[in-house]
Every structure is written in structure tokens, then in C-alpha cells.
Amino acid sequence: MDPLNGRGFPLRLFLAFLEFKTKMAQQAEADLSSLLDRLKAAQRDLVLTAAKSTALPSDGMLRKISELEGAIAATEALIQEEGDRR
């Protein structure tokens, strides 16, 4: 038994686990941030394309812009949750 943690769990192993968990959380946050950037860029491109036209955007384009907004909101919520867990 390791006297420093009192649980029979080697302290070095426990610290290695915490380090691994932290790195995984950081990687997940980086992945989510990258996804968020791509989603925002895609939505921005669609909006700018729609703005260049004198006609109303097609239903499909409006639907895609709306779907991207939902994906952006969901990704931002996950980023917030990950930050709250730390």
C-alpha cells in the first residue's frame, strides 16, 4: 500500500492517470475548437454567397445555414461543458 494515498493504489500510477486524463481533455477541447472554426467558416461562406446574389437564397441554402447554426451551438455547449469539468 502506498502511504501517500492510503488506498493501495501506487501514487505514480495515479498521477500518470491524472496526467493522461488531462491530456485527453485538452485534446478533446482542441478538437472541438477546430470543429467549431470549420463550422463557422462553412456557415460564413454560405451567408456571404447568399449575400452576393440579388435573389433570395434557396430553401436548401437556408436549411444548411440553419443546420450549421445548430451544430455550432451544440459544439459551443460541449466546449463549455468540457471547461466546466476542469
Secondary structure, 3 states (H helix, E strand, C coil): CCCCCCCCCCHHHHHHHHHHHHHHHHHHHHHHHHHHHHHHHHHHHHHHHHHHCCCCCCHHHHHHHHHHHHHHHHHHHHHHHHHHHC
